[in-house]
Amino acid sequence: MNEINKNKEAWNLLSKEHYFNFKKQLEENKTLLNDNIVKELGNIRFKSLIHLQCNIGQDTISLARMGLGKVVGVDLSDENIFYANKLKEDFNMEKMEFIESDVLEFGDKHNDLYDIVFTSEGVLGWLPDLKKWAKVVRGLLKDDGFFYVYDSHPILHIFDDRLIAEKREFVLKYDYFNAKADLGYEIGGYAAGVKHAENYWWNHSLSDIVNALIEAGLEIEYLHEFDTLFWDNGGMTHVGRSLYQYPEFRNKLPMSYSIKAKVRK
Ligand SMILES: C[S@@+](CC[C@H](N)C(=O)[O-])C[C@H]1O[C@@H](n2cnc3c(N)ncnc32)[C@H](O)[C@@H]1O
């Protein structure tokens, strides 16, 4: 699919800068995971985990530091996987494995099963087909395992983000239902400079996300919504590790969500 290839080229442009930035952060901090994720994951010691859309493995290393057993990261970008393997060496994570793959094609080529399938912070919008994605998630889970996602809220992505950042104005710009691919020309800016590259992003409604998981055979344990974001969208207040908020929109606007689901018996 042309859009996926374009996204791969775009993400490849950020890998090297992400590596130097995240390596430094990992040297200074035990975890780069935001407070909500750490709290919701709870005790995951000795569990096996696969991290989908792992970027250069910065959060995979933070997850491994929670005492996991086997840890595998998967990402579309070959440059991300190259730098993830460098991070693995830098931090002596011998047991960790990184695999280059489109997550939507991953189910066909990987037969191992995991206690936890994890994905977070800027992920589902890069995937055009959530039904296919949810089947991959189910196929990777042991029968007593669980799936966890933490991502930006689709409601946030229907507004013109520049106007929110610059003027705190909420002006409808994008579709919530049946959104087609949004073609963007800039990528990055959160851990690397902004790069100019064609990229494609799909806003999925919350019901499409939940229903894809249910259709694939999962049972939702919870869906949580948060009035905080995991990046500073401009002028936000730092309210926890990797969590930001517009104080004036506290309790007013969902900015992120998490879902925990298990295999339906
Ligand atoms: C915003 S990052 C999310 C990871 C991490 N939370 C971060 O902040 O860097 C999105 C990741 O999704 C990956 N990605 C995009 N499309 C993908 C696909 N079809 N299959 C696998 N990974 C994909 C990108 O290469 C990128 O590393």
The ligand as a Gaussian input file, in Angstrom:
#p B3LYP/6-31G(d) Opt

LIG

0 1
 C        4.287000       8.056000      17.463000
 S        5.196000       6.564000      17.263000
 C        4.563000       5.669000      18.579000
 C        5.646000       5.081000      19.387000
 C        6.087000       5.816000      20.613000
 N        5.010000       5.965000      21.539000
 C        6.698000       7.148000      20.318000
 O        6.204000       8.137000      20.873000
 O        7.681000       7.262000      19.602000
 C        4.378000       5.758000      15.896000
 C        5.156000       4.543000      15.411000
 O        4.304000       3.737000      14.585000
 C        5.115000       3.154000      13.581000
 N        4.226000       2.699000      12.515000
 C        3.485000       3.469000      11.673000
 N        2.768000       2.686000      10.857000
 C        3.047000       1.401000      11.202000
 C        2.611000       0.140000      10.701000
 N        1.740000       0.046000       9.694000
 N        3.120000      -0.981000      11.270000
 C        4.021000      -0.902000      12.291000
 N        4.462000       0.274000      12.794000
 C        3.977000       1.412000      12.251000
 C        6.077000       4.253000      13.192000
 O        7.219000       3.773000      12.514000
 C        6.376000       4.881000      14.552000
 O        7.520000       4.322000      15.108000

